[in-house]
Amino acid sequence: MTVSRTILDQLGGNRFAVMTGAKSFVGSDNALSFRLPSNFARDGINAVRVTLDPSDTYTVRFMRVRGTKITDIATTDTVYCDDLQSTFTRITGLDTNMGRVFQGVQS
């Protein structure tokens, strides 16, 4: 389960979950899957699976799940750990970092 914990940490950990509404995390030997709130992310994406590949990069699968029907929305492979957050944001439209949300805001 250390791979799934590492994936969650690379996505942003608890802040990621709060910022995106991610829930129902399920880890396996080489992957992390989670759900997103319905009608929250772009293109109806409500499920994501991040899998560690033998090349030490990730494959990220973005899906829409309705009952037993799973529709693939996008799959991105050869994603480096540094690019997990930006890939997630680019595909879902959900930001993973409070600093970027408030960037440029002056008090």
Secondary structure as UniProt FT lines:
FT   HELIX           2..11
FT   HELIX           13..20
FT   STRAND          23..27
FT   STRAND          31..35
FT   TURN            38..40
FT   HELIX           42..44
FT   STRAND          47..52
FT   TURN            54..55
FT   STRAND          58..66
FT   TURN            67..68
FT   STRAND          69..79
FT   HELIX           81..83
FT   HELIX           84..92
FT   HELIX           98..101
FT   TURN            103..104
//
